[in-house]
Amino acid sequence: LVFYPLDWSPTCTNEHACFVNDMKKFETLDAEVLGVSVDSVWSHKAFAEKMGIKYSLLADFQPRGAMAEKYGVYLPDKGITGRAVVIVNKAGKVAWIKNYDIPVVPDLKEVAAALQQVKTATA
């Protein structure tokens, strides 16, 4: 799960460009990428089309931030999702979580390494 603040913001745009470019790496790790923000389905649709995003973007729109709150990454004072990557293993359990500062694009090498560890641990 890739939690991010908002469609169209500069850092989020860069973040998704990185995931789009590295998608083959995540596919080889048998990972399904899902983006999550408080934006609407319509915003996600336009954003995905513009960015060439092939993975699903989930709208945590109503009630606002409910999904992000369950993972501890909703920022109620700002009304947005924080930036975080959550790896859920095949058993449906959170196996790894990393929070990032809002203006920081996640380190995809670090995420790929964590995915490899989770995959190895559950093999």
Legacy VTK file of the C-alpha trace (Angstrom):
# vtk DataFile Version 3.0
C-alpha trace
ASCII
DATASET POLYDATA
POINTS 123 float
0.000 0.000 0.000
1.420 3.349 -1.050
-0.193 6.070 1.060
0.323 9.561 -0.338
-1.138 13.005 0.476
-2.754 14.221 -2.749
-3.023 13.582 -6.464
-1.326 16.257 -8.574
1.053 17.585 -5.897
4.691 17.745 -7.077
6.133 15.157 -4.673
3.232 12.737 -5.169
3.587 13.097 -8.932
7.309 12.258 -8.640
6.555 9.351 -6.312
4.093 7.752 -8.723
6.424 8.353 -11.679
9.038 6.308 -9.777
6.587 3.476 -9.069
5.426 3.458 -12.707
9.048 3.308 -13.912
9.979 0.519 -11.460
6.780 -1.529 -11.803
8.569 -4.511 -13.384
10.771 -4.773 -10.274
7.690 -4.964 -8.038
6.006 -7.475 -10.336
9.067 -9.760 -10.153
8.756 -9.597 -6.357
5.135 -10.757 -6.719
3.874 -7.486 -5.222
0.636 -5.701 -5.993
0.972 -1.919 -5.710
-2.092 0.012 -4.535
-2.023 3.788 -4.118
-4.167 5.347 -1.377
-5.072 8.995 -0.782
-8.059 11.077 0.309
-8.736 12.185 -3.271
-11.944 11.216 -5.065
-12.335 8.428 -7.606
-12.612 11.077 -10.346
-9.363 12.749 -9.331
-7.645 9.338 -9.229
-8.980 8.466 -12.683
-7.636 11.672 -14.252
-4.339 11.429 -12.339
-3.796 7.783 -13.354
-4.515 8.566 -17.001
-2.127 11.532 -17.014
0.647 9.615 -15.199
0.249 6.278 -17.009
-0.522 4.520 -13.720
-1.725 0.959 -14.319
-2.115 -0.050 -10.658
-5.247 0.794 -8.664
-5.601 4.062 -6.762
-7.951 3.718 -3.796
-10.105 6.680 -2.779
-10.011 7.075 1.018
-12.489 9.881 0.459
-15.554 9.157 2.595
-15.316 8.912 5.492
-12.208 10.971 4.870
-9.012 9.138 5.777
-10.740 6.131 7.383
-8.416 3.572 5.782
-5.277 5.635 6.428
-6.351 6.079 10.042
-6.497 2.280 10.516
-2.837 2.116 9.427
-1.884 5.124 11.572
-0.968 7.356 8.633
-3.889 9.829 8.491
-3.051 13.435 9.403
-6.366 14.822 10.725
-4.960 18.302 11.375
-4.128 18.585 7.655
-7.021 16.472 6.353
-4.668 14.353 4.235
-2.986 10.996 4.192
0.614 10.959 5.328
3.281 9.493 3.068
3.955 5.849 3.925
4.510 2.444 2.394
2.863 -0.561 4.031
3.665 -4.128 2.997
0.891 -6.600 3.733
1.958 -10.236 3.494
-0.019 -13.023 1.819
-1.658 -13.840 5.166
-3.094 -10.302 5.265
-0.840 -9.113 8.088
1.187 -5.906 8.089
4.764 -7.102 7.619
6.532 -3.754 7.145
5.642 -0.080 7.400
7.711 3.021 6.781
6.551 6.613 7.201
8.174 9.355 5.153
8.170 13.111 5.530
5.584 14.727 3.248
8.158 16.239 0.837
10.171 12.989 0.556
9.706 10.394 -2.187
10.026 6.873 -0.726
13.293 5.062 -1.419
12.119 2.350 -3.810
15.308 0.328 -3.344
14.509 0.179 0.371
10.906 -0.824 -0.403
12.065 -3.542 -2.834
14.510 -4.886 -0.225
11.719 -4.993 2.371
9.471 -6.811 -0.110
12.215 -9.352 -0.739
12.612 -9.916 3.019
8.860 -10.401 3.465
8.722 -12.744 0.475
11.657 -14.788 1.818
10.171 -14.926 5.330
6.846 -16.282 4.069
8.297 -18.751 1.543
LINES 1 124
123 0 1 2 3 4 5 6 7 8 9 10 11 12 13 14 15 16 17 18 19 20 21 22 23 24 25 26 27 28 29 30 31 32 33 34 35 36 37 38 39 40 41 42 43 44 45 46 47 48 49 50 51 52 53 54 55 56 57 58 59 60 61 62 63 64 65 66 67 68 69 70 71 72 73 74 75 76 77 78 79 80 81 82 83 84 85 86 87 88 89 90 91 92 93 94 95 96 97 98 99 100 101 102 103 104 105 106 107 108 109 110 111 112 113 114 115 116 117 118 119 120 121 122
